[in-house]
Amino acid sequence: MDIIENTIVYGGRTSLIERLLAEKCEWCDAENVPLEMHHVNKLKNLKGKKRWAQFMIARNRKTIAMCVKCHHDLHNGKLD
């Protein structure tokens, strides 16, 4: 029996990694800042009442790269 090697190379960067490496908050556009990823389980569970939720729905993404301040504001209910 011949064994076929797996020749697929997984070297490409994902969109998520590229977004983190950009070091730019996707909400406030602050540059050269450490980022955190905000993640929701399902887009359909977002109500779209808050501007950040509308932003995620419009981009069809379950994640948003945010600076620490924006991410904390979001979880504290201070981010519209």
C-alpha beads as a LAMMPS data file, in Angstrom:
LAMMPS data file: protein, C-alpha beads

80 atoms
79 bonds

1 atom types
1 bond types

-500.0 500.0 xlo xhi
-500.0 500.0 ylo yhi
-500.0 500.0 zlo zhi

Masses

1 110.0

Atoms # bond

1 1 1 0.000 0.000 0.000
2 1 1 1.362 3.411 -0.947
3 1 1 1.219 6.216 1.580
4 1 1 0.508 9.687 0.203
5 1 1 2.141 12.488 2.123
6 1 1 0.135 15.463 3.214
7 1 1 1.741 18.175 1.114
8 1 1 -0.563 21.026 2.092
9 1 1 1.341 23.818 3.820
10 1 1 -0.556 25.943 6.297
11 1 1 1.506 29.111 6.156
12 1 1 -1.020 31.794 5.275
13 1 1 -2.136 34.346 7.793
14 1 1 -5.772 34.547 8.628
15 1 1 -7.772 37.727 8.555
16 1 1 -7.932 37.633 12.354
17 1 1 -4.152 37.628 12.722
18 1 1 -3.753 40.388 10.151
19 1 1 -6.307 42.512 11.996
20 1 1 -4.435 42.064 15.282
21 1 1 -1.055 42.790 13.710
22 1 1 -2.404 46.037 12.233
23 1 1 -2.441 47.432 15.808
24 1 1 -5.367 49.689 14.953
25 1 1 -8.603 49.754 16.924
26 1 1 -11.455 48.995 14.526
27 1 1 -13.784 51.123 16.629
28 1 1 -11.931 54.353 17.497
29 1 1 -9.105 54.063 14.912
30 1 1 -6.382 54.482 17.576
31 1 1 -3.102 53.248 16.096
32 1 1 -0.098 51.449 17.593
33 1 1 -2.081 50.232 20.602
34 1 1 -2.437 46.748 22.101
35 1 1 -5.656 45.128 20.930
36 1 1 -8.189 42.741 22.372
37 1 1 -10.751 40.799 20.376
38 1 1 -14.412 41.168 21.250
39 1 1 -16.299 38.066 20.171
40 1 1 -19.983 37.187 20.027
41 1 1 -21.265 33.634 19.674
42 1 1 -23.803 34.339 16.941
43 1 1 -24.449 37.417 14.830
44 1 1 -28.152 36.615 14.816
45 1 1 -28.213 37.128 18.614
46 1 1 -27.134 40.773 18.242
47 1 1 -30.102 43.089 18.527
48 1 1 -28.520 45.899 16.514
49 1 1 -29.619 48.571 18.987
50 1 1 -26.080 49.672 19.805
51 1 1 -23.818 51.193 17.180
52 1 1 -21.054 48.630 17.833
53 1 1 -23.542 45.786 17.232
54 1 1 -24.688 47.410 13.991
55 1 1 -21.021 47.702 12.974
56 1 1 -20.450 43.978 13.516
57 1 1 -23.670 43.034 11.697
58 1 1 -22.818 45.283 8.737
59 1 1 -19.335 43.743 8.426
60 1 1 -20.775 40.237 8.917
61 1 1 -18.093 39.493 11.513
62 1 1 -18.402 37.907 14.946
63 1 1 -15.199 39.606 16.104
64 1 1 -13.955 43.156 16.379
65 1 1 -10.386 44.170 17.249
66 1 1 -10.563 46.880 19.905
67 1 1 -8.113 48.808 22.027
68 1 1 -8.282 47.975 25.723
69 1 1 -10.220 51.157 26.591
70 1 1 -12.916 50.578 23.954
71 1 1 -13.244 46.908 24.901
72 1 1 -13.673 47.757 28.597
73 1 1 -16.173 50.509 27.718
74 1 1 -18.174 48.014 25.648
75 1 1 -18.379 45.511 28.519
76 1 1 -19.252 48.280 30.996
77 1 1 -22.133 49.466 28.800
78 1 1 -20.477 52.820 28.064
79 1 1 -19.945 52.208 24.361
80 1 1 -22.798 53.117 22.042

Bonds

1 1 1 2
2 1 2 3
3 1 3 4
4 1 4 5
5 1 5 6
6 1 6 7
7 1 7 8
8 1 8 9
9 1 9 10
10 1 10 11
11 1 11 12
12 1 12 13
13 1 13 14
14 1 14 15
15 1 15 16
16 1 16 17
17 1 17 18
18 1 18 19
19 1 19 20
20 1 20 21
21 1 21 22
22 1 22 23
23 1 23 24
24 1 24 25
25 1 25 26
26 1 26 27
27 1 27 28
28 1 28 29
29 1 29 30
30 1 30 31
31 1 31 32
32 1 32 33
33 1 33 34
34 1 34 35
35 1 35 36
36 1 36 37
37 1 37 38
38 1 38 39
39 1 39 40
40 1 40 41
41 1 41 42
42 1 42 43
43 1 43 44
44 1 44 45
45 1 45 46
46 1 46 47
47 1 47 48
48 1 48 49
49 1 49 50
50 1 50 51
51 1 51 52
52 1 52 53
53 1 53 54
54 1 54 55
55 1 55 56
56 1 56 57
57 1 57 58
58 1 58 59
59 1 59 60
60 1 60 61
61 1 61 62
62 1 62 63
63 1 63 64
64 1 64 65
65 1 65 66
66 1 66 67
67 1 67 68
68 1 68 69
69 1 69 70
70 1 70 71
71 1 71 72
72 1 72 73
73 1 73 74
74 1 74 75
75 1 75 76
76 1 76 77
77 1 77 78
78 1 78 79
79 1 79 80
